C-alpha cells in the first residue's frame, strides 16, 4: 500500500511527476545510484528519527552521514534512529523505500542543505523498487520541509 499512498500524494500535489519503478532493488544508496545512473549524492535518503516524544524525517544526500552534534544542536535533544517496525508504523513505508511522501502519519520533514548542490535528486517512492526524480526545492515545497545543515562535510 505504501507505493499507492505515494502515487496518491503525487496525483494530488504534483501530477506531472512520475514514479519510476524498476525490477531491481534500490533499497541502498549504492543500489539506487547504480540503477538510476546517478552519483550516490543524488540519492535523497530519508532518515526516520525519534527526538524525545516526536518522530521526524530528515532527507539528506545519499553519500553523507549525519553530524550528531549539529543534529542535537538543531533539535535541542539527542535523536535516535527508529527500529524497522517503528519506521513502518510511523511512515507506512518499508525500510529502503522510506520517503517524505504519502506518509501514514503526518511528520515534520527536514531537508539537509547538501541536497541543494543538485538540480535533481532521487528519493524513494514508498517501495524498494521505486523512486521519483525531483528538484530539491520542489521536494522541500511539497513536504513543507525546513532546510537544515545537519550532515558531516564530505570526506
C-alpha positions in Angstrom: 0.0 0.0 0.0 3.0 2.3 0.5 3.7 2.8 -3.2 -0.1 3.6 -3.6 0.0 6.3 -0.9 2.9 7.9 -2.7 1.0 7.7 -6.1 -1.9 9.4 -4.4 0.3 12.1 -2.9 1.7 13.0 -6.4 -1.6 12.7 -8.1 -3.0 15.4 -5.7 0.1 17.7 -5.4 2.3 17.3 -8.4 0.7 15.1 -11.2 3.5 15.9 -13.6 5.9 13.9 -11.5 6.0 10.3 -12.5 7.1 7.4 -10.3 9.9 5.3 -11.6 9.5 1.6 -11.0 12.4 -0.8 -11.5 12.7 -4.6 -11.4 15.9 -4.4 -9.3 16.1 -3.3 -5.7 17.1 0.3 -4.9 17.0 -0.2 -1.1 20.5 1.1 -0.5 22.1 4.2 -1.8 24.7 2.2 -3.8 22.0 0.1 -5.4 19.8 3.2 -6.2 22.7 5.2 -7.7 23.7 2.2 -9.9 20.1 1.6 -11.0 19.4 5.2 -11.8 22.9 6.0 -13.3 23.5 8.9 -10.9 26.1 9.8 -8.2 25.3 8.5 -4.7 24.9 12.0 -3.5 21.9 12.5 -5.8 20.0 9.7 -4.0 17.9 11.5 -1.4 17.9 9.2 1.6 15.2 9.7 4.2 16.1 9.0 7.8 13.4 8.4 10.4 14.4 9.7 13.8 12.8 10.0 17.3 13.6 13.1 19.3 12.1 13.0 22.8 8.5 12.1 22.1 8.3 13.1 18.4 9.3 11.4 15.2 10.8 13.4 12.3 12.2 12.7 8.9 15.5 14.1 7.6 16.2 13.9 3.9 19.9 14.1 3.0 22.3 13.4 0.2 22.9 9.7 0.0 26.7 9.9 0.3 26.7 11.9 3.6 26.3 11.0 7.3 24.5 12.9 9.9 26.6 15.0 12.3 25.3 14.2 15.7 26.5 17.5 17.3 24.8 19.6 14.6 21.6 17.4 14.8 21.5 17.7 18.6 22.0 21.5 18.4 19.3 21.9 15.8 16.8 19.6 17.6 17.6 20.6 21.2 18.0 16.9 22.2 19.7 13.7 21.1 17.9 11.8 18.3 17.8 8.1 17.7 17.1 6.1 14.6 13.7 4.3 14.6 13.6 0.5 14.6 12.4 -1.2 11.4 9.0 -1.8 12.9 8.7 1.8 14.1 9.7 3.0 10.6 6.9 1.1 9.0 4.4 2.0 11.7 5.1 5.8 11.5 5.7 6.2 7.8 3.8 3.4 6.2 6.9 2.7 4.1 9.3 -0.2 4.3 13.0 0.5 5.2 14.7 1.1 1.8 11.6 2.7 0.4 11.1 5.4 3.0 10.3 8.9 1.6 8.6 12.0 2.9 5.6 11.5 0.5 2.3 9.7 1.2 3.1 9.2 4.9 0.9 7.1 7.3 1.3 9.8 9.9 2.0 13.5 9.2 5.6 14.0 10.3 7.8 17.1 10.3 10.3 16.9 7.4 13.8 18.5 7.3 15.9 18.7 4.2 19.7 18.9 4.6 21.3 21.7 2.5 23.6 19.0 0.9 20.7 18.3 -1.5 20.8 21.9 -2.9 24.0 21.2 -4.9 22.0 19.1 -7.3 19.4 20.2 -9.9 17.6 16.9 -9.4 17.6 14.2 -6.7 16.0 10.8 -6.4 14.2 9.9 -3.2 12.5 6.5 -2.9 8.8 6.4 -3.6 7.4 4.1 -1.0 9.0 0.8 -2.0 12.5 -0.6 -2.6 11.8 -0.7 -6.3 10.5 2.9 -6.9 11.8 6.5 -6.9 11.0 9.9 -8.3 13.2 12.5 -10.0 12.6 15.9 -8.4 14.3 19.1 -7.7 15.4 19.6 -4.1 13.4 22.9 -4.0 10.2 21.1 -5.1 10.8 18.2 -2.7 11.0 20.7 0.2 8.0 22.6 -1.0 5.7 19.6 -1.4 6.6 18.2 2.0 6.7 21.6 3.8 10.3 20.8 4.8 12.6 23.1 6.7 16.2 23.4 5.3 18.8 22.5 7.8 22.6 21.8 8.0 23.0 18.5 9.9 25.4 16.4 7.8 29.1 15.9 8.2 31.2 17.6 5.4 32.2 15.1 2.7 35.4 13.2 3.4 
